[in-house]
Amino acid sequence: MNKKINSLNCSLFVAAMILTLSSCSSDKDNDSNTQTAPLLENYSLQSAGAYPEGIDFDTKNNRFVISSFNKGLVYTLSTDGKTFSPLVNDAALIAALGVFTDEANDRIIVASGDAGASEKSGANGSTAGKVAYAGIYNAKTGSIIKGIDLKPLTTGGAFPNDITVDTNGNIYITDSFSPVIYKIDKEYNASVFVNNTAFSAPAGSFGLNGIVYHKDGYLIAAHTQANKLFKINISNGSVTEITGLGNAFKAPDGLEWSGNNLIVVENGLADGKVHMLSSTNGWATASKTKEVMIGKTEFPTAAYTADNGITYILTSYLGKLLNGDKTQTDYLVKGITF
């Protein structure tokens, strides 16, 4: 699954409303907005077969925004936890993965691919890797502003996963099946921003996943299969691996800023933990300072950090979906404090 450097108050194949796989992630990089309503410590979601993948928070409309891996919908969750309802219903969204609330431009951005496991997927996985789509929607109404087909930009399989936006409004999207990061500019022109063999992954596994933007002019992206983080310079597209982490985590999925620290969500392909990292040299190197267990079965995929100091972790139960079980009904947005 989304994306905030100073956040507000308040997962891989399968998931109807999270992943990051994430994609993705929810993350709102370098965000300085202030949450206006108090948030609960935890939120329970009940939606049969949703399998949420990405999460973010829409400050202007005072609600969480959550994507569904299985149903290809985008939902909102009220701050009192009482209303969980569809906002975006776009037929082009197969698995709705990373979601980013871009308050500066009053839009919600959604990455979508097809892992062959969603309700809109072709029979027997026939459409897996053949969809690469970015949807941009009105943040208040959910109406479409622009739909962009990214598949012509890749020659192999594609699976757009997570999203971030820089201070100029440019959109960056990771792809888990192709070794690329896409860029969509302010006029909605799409291109491959970076194509790098370091982003590659063996067939059947996930490569790039979560991504965040740093105000100093670079991106950080997670590589799920390789258990790595990469730093990408926006000015020239240069790629370097963030070192010093050793075996700090496995199967990194969503990324999120918590002040100057980086939250890394480890999904259910590993143990399902959440890690906090710090750096003293502009993320050339990093070290782990804390970790919290969420659970392998719960399959966390994305996070959102609020100004109240709570980091909200989305549980997707994607492992069940990957195994063909679409009956999961109960999900949790779990608040943790490091």
C-alpha positions in Angstrom: 0.0 0.0 0.0 0.7 5.7 1.3 3.2 9.1 2.4 3.6 11.8 5.0 6.7 13.5 6.3 4.9 15.5 9.0 1.6 13.7 9.1 -1.8 14.5 10.3 -3.8 13.8 13.4 -5.5 11.0 13.7 -0.2 -5.2 1.1 0.9 -8.4 -2.2 -1.4 -10.0 -4.3 -4.6 -9.9 -2.5 -6.6 -7.5 -0.5 -9.7 -5.7 -0.9 -8.7 -2.5 0.8 -5.0 -2.6 1.5 -1.9 -4.2 0.4 1.2 -2.7 -0.7 1.8 -4.7 -1.3 1.8 -1.0 -1.9 1.7 -0.7 -2.6 2.0 0.3 -1.5 1.4 2.1 1.3 -0.2 5.0 2.0 2.1 7.8 2.7 1.9 11.4 2.4 5.4 12.7 2.2 6.4 16.0 3.8 2.9 16.9 4.7 2.4 19.7 7.1 -1.4 19.8 7.4 -3.0 19.6 10.8 -5.7 17.1 11.7 -8.8 18.9 13.0 -10.8 16.1 14.6 -9.7 13.6 17.3 -9.0 10.1 16.1 -9.7 6.9 17.8 -7.0 4.5 18.9 -8.2 1.7 16.7 -10.8 1.2 14.0 -12.7 -2.0 13.1 -13.9 -2.5 9.5 -16.6 -4.9 8.5 -16.8 -5.5 4.7 -17.1 -9.0 3.2 -14.3 -9.7 0.8 -12.8 -6.2 0.9 -9.2 -7.1 1.5 -8.0 -3.5 2.0 -4.5 -2.6 0.7 -3.7 1.1 1.0 -4.6 3.8 3.5 -4.2 7.5 3.8 -6.0 10.4 5.4 -7.9 13.3 3.7 -7.4 16.3 6.0 -9.8 18.6 4.1 -12.7 16.2 4.2 -11.7 14.7 7.6 -11.7 11.0 6.8 -9.5 8.0 6.1 -9.3 6.8 2.5 -8.8 3.1 2.0 -8.4 1.0 -1.2 -9.7 -2.5 -1.8 -7.4 -5.1 -3.4 -10.2 -7.5 -4.1 -13.1 -5.3 -5.2 -11.2 -2.5 -6.9 -13.0 0.2 -5.0 -11.9 3.1 -2.8 -13.7 3.7 0.5 -13.8 6.4 3.1 -13.8 5.8 6.9 -15.2 8.5 9.2 -13.1 9.6 12.1 -15.7 8.2 14.6 -15.4 4.8 12.9 -19.1 4.6 12.2 -19.2 5.1 8.4 -17.2 3.0 5.9 -18.6 3.6 2.4 -17.5 3.6 -1.2 -16.1 6.8 -2.7 -14.6 5.7 -6.0 -16.1 3.1 -8.2 -14.1 3.1 -11.4 -14.4 0.1 -13.7 -10.7 0.5 -14.7 -9.6 -0.2 -11.1 -9.0 -4.0 -10.9 -7.0 -4.3 -7.7 -7.0 -0.8 -6.0 -3.6 -0.6 -4.3 -1.7 2.5 -3.2 -3.8 5.5 -2.4 -2.6 9.0 -1.9 -4.6 12.0 -0.7 -3.2 15.1 -2.4 -4.8 17.8 -0.4 -2.8 20.5 -2.1 -4.6 19.7 -5.4 -7.9 18.4 -4.0 -7.4 15.0 -5.5 -7.1 11.3 -4.6 -4.6 9.2 -6.6 -5.0 5.5 -6.9 -2.6 2.9 -8.4 -4.1 -0.2 -9.9 -2.8 -3.5 -11.3 -4.0 -7.1 -11.7 -2.5 -10.0 -9.8 -5.2 -12.4 -11.0 -6.9 -12.5 -7.6 -9.5 -9.7 -7.7 -13.2 -9.8 -8.4 -12.6 -8.0 -11.7 -9.7 -10.2 -12.8 -10.0 -12.6 -15.7 -10.6 -16.3 -15.2 -7.8 -18.4 -13.8 -5.4 -15.5 -13.6 -5.5 -14.8 -17.3 -5.2 -11.0 -16.9 -2.4 -11.0 -14.3 0.3 -8.5 -15.0 -1.6 -7.0 -18.0 -3.1 -3.9 -16.3 -1.2 -0.8 -15.3 -3.5 2.1 -14.4 -3.5 5.3 -12.4 -6.7 7.0 -11.5 -7.0 10.6 -10.3 -10.2 11.6 -8.6 -11.9 14.5 -7.0 -11.1 14.2 -3.3 -14.6 15.3 -2.2 -16.9 13.6 -4.6 -14.8 10.7 -6.0 -15.5 11.7 -9.6 -12.8 10.9 -12.1 -10.4 13.7 -13.1 -8.1 11.6 -15.2 -7.5 7.9 -15.9 -4.1 7.0 -17.2 -3.1 3.7 -18.9 0.5 3.0 -17.9 0.8 -0.4 -19.6 2.2 1.0 -22.9 5.2 2.2 -21.0 6.3 -1.4 -20.1 7.2 -4.4 -22.2 6.8 -7.1 -19.6 4.3 -7.7 -16.8 3.1 -4.7 -14.8 1.7 -4.1 -11.4 1.5 -0.5 -10.3 1.7 -0.5 -6.5 2.3 2.6 -4.4 2.2 6.4 -4.9 3.9 9.5 -3.7 3.7 13.1 -4.9 6.5 15.8 -4.8 6.1 19.4 -3.8 5.5 20.4 -7.4 2.6 18.0 -7.9 4.4 15.4 -9.9 3.2 11.8 -9.2 5.6 8.8 -8.7 4.3 5.2 -8.8 6.2 2.0 -8.2 5.7 -1.2 -10.3 6.1 -4.5 -8.6 6.4 -6.6 -11.8 8.6 -4.3 -13.9 11.8 -2.6 -12.7 10.4 0.9 -13.1 9.1 4.0 -11.3 6.5 5.9 -13.4 6.1 9.7 -13.3 3.0 11.6 -14.1 3.5 15.4 -14.3 1.1 18.2 -13.5 -0.4 18.0 -17.0 -0.9 14.2 -16.6 1.8 13.3 -19.0 3.0 9.8 -18.1 6.6 8.5 -18.5 9.0 6.0 -17.0 11.1 8.1 -14.6 13.5 5.4 -13.7 14.2 1.9 -15.2 16.9 0.1 -13.1 17.9 -3.5 -12.9 18.2 -3.1 -9.2 14.4 -3.0 -9.1 14.0 -6.3 -10.8 12.5 -9.4 -9.1 12.1 -13.0 -10.1 8.8 -13.9 -11.9 6.0 -14.5 -9.4 7.5 -12.3 -6.7 7.1 -8.6 -5.8 9.8 -6.1 -6.6 9.2 -2.4 -5.8 6.4 -1.7 -3.4 6.1 1.3 -1.0 7.4 4.7 -1.9 7.7 8.1 -0.1 8.9 11.5 -1.0 11.4 13.6 1.0 11.3 17.4 0.8 15.1 17.4 0.2 14.5 16.1 -3.3 14.5 12.3 -3.3 12.3 9.3 -3.1 12.7 6.2 -0.9 11.3 3.0 -2.3 11.0 -0.5 -0.8 11.9 -3.7 -2.6 9.8 -6.6 -1.2 11.6 -9.6 -2.6 15.1 -8.3 -2.0 14.4 -6.9 1.5 15.9 -3.5 0.6 15.3 0.2 0.5 16.5 2.4 -2.3 17.1 6.2 -2.5 16.3 7.8 -5.8 17.4 11.4 -6.6 14.6 13.3 -8.3 16.9 15.7 -10.2 18.7 13.0 -12.1 17.1 9.6 -11.4 20.2 8.1 -9.8 19.6 5.1 -7.6 21.5 4.0 -4.4 20.8 1.3 -1.9 20.3 2.5 1.7 22.9 0.5 3.6 23.5 -0.3 7.3 20.2 -2.2 7.7 21.5 -5.7 7.7 18.5 -8.0 8.4 16.4 -5.3 10.0 13.2 -6.4 8.2 11.8 -8.8 5.6 9.2 -8.3 2.8 8.9 -4.5 3.2 5.6 -3.2 1.9 4.2 0.2 2.8 6.4 3.2 3.8 5.4 6.2 5.9 7.1 9.1 7.5 6.8 9.7 11.2 8.6 13.0 11.8 12.1 12.4 10.7 11.8 8.6 11.1 10.7 6.1 8.5 8.0 3.5 9.2 8.5 0.3 7.2 5.5 -2.2 7.1 6.6 -5.8 6.8 3.8 -7.7 5.3 2.5 -11.3 5.8 5.0 -12.8 3.3 7.3 -12.4 6.3 6.2 -12.0 10.0 3.9 -9.0 9.7 5.8 -6.5 11.8 6.2 -2.7 11.7 9.6 -1.2 12.0 10.9 2.3 12.7 14.1 3.4 11.1 16.3 6.5 11.6 19.1 8.1 9.6 21.7 10.8 10.4 23.1 11.3 6.9 20.2 11.9 4.6 19.2 8.3 4.3 22.5 7.2 2.7 22.5 4.7 5.6 19.9 3.9 8.2 19.3 1.8 11.4 16.3 0.2 13.1 15.3 1.8 16.4 12.0 -0.1 17.2 9.6 -2.7 16.0 6.1 -3.8 16.7 4.5 -7.2 15.9 1.2 -7.0 14.1 0.9 -10.6 12.8 1.5 -12.8 9.7 -2.1 -13.7 9.3 -3.3 -10.1 9.7 -0.9 -9.3 6.8 -0.3 -5.5 7.4 0.4 -3.6 4.2 0.2 0.2 4.8 0.5 2.9 7.4 -0.6 6.4 8.1 1.0 8.5 10.9 -1.1 11.2 12.6 -0.1 14.3 14.5 -1.3 12.7 17.7 1.7 10.4 17.6 -0.3 7.3 16.6 0.7 5.3 13.5 -2.3 3.5 12.0 -1.6 0.1 10.5 -3.9 -1.4 7.9 -4.4 -5.2 8.2 -5.4 -6.7 4.9 -5.5 -10.5 5.4 -4.1 -10.8 1.9 -2.7 -14.2 2.5 -6.2 -15.6 2.6 -7.0 -13.9 -0.7 -3.8 -15.2 -2.2 -5.0 -18.7 -1.2 -8.4 -18.2 -2.9 -10.4 -17.4 0.3 -12.5 -14.3 -0.3 -14.7 -14.7 2.8 -12.8 -12.4 5.2 -15.1 -9.8 6.7 -13.3 -8.2 9.6 -10.3 -5.9 9.3 -8.5 -3.5 11.6 -6.9 -0.2 11.4 -4.6 -0.7 14.4 -3.1 2.3 16.2 0.4 1.8 17.5 2.8 4.2 19.4 6.5 3.7 19.2 
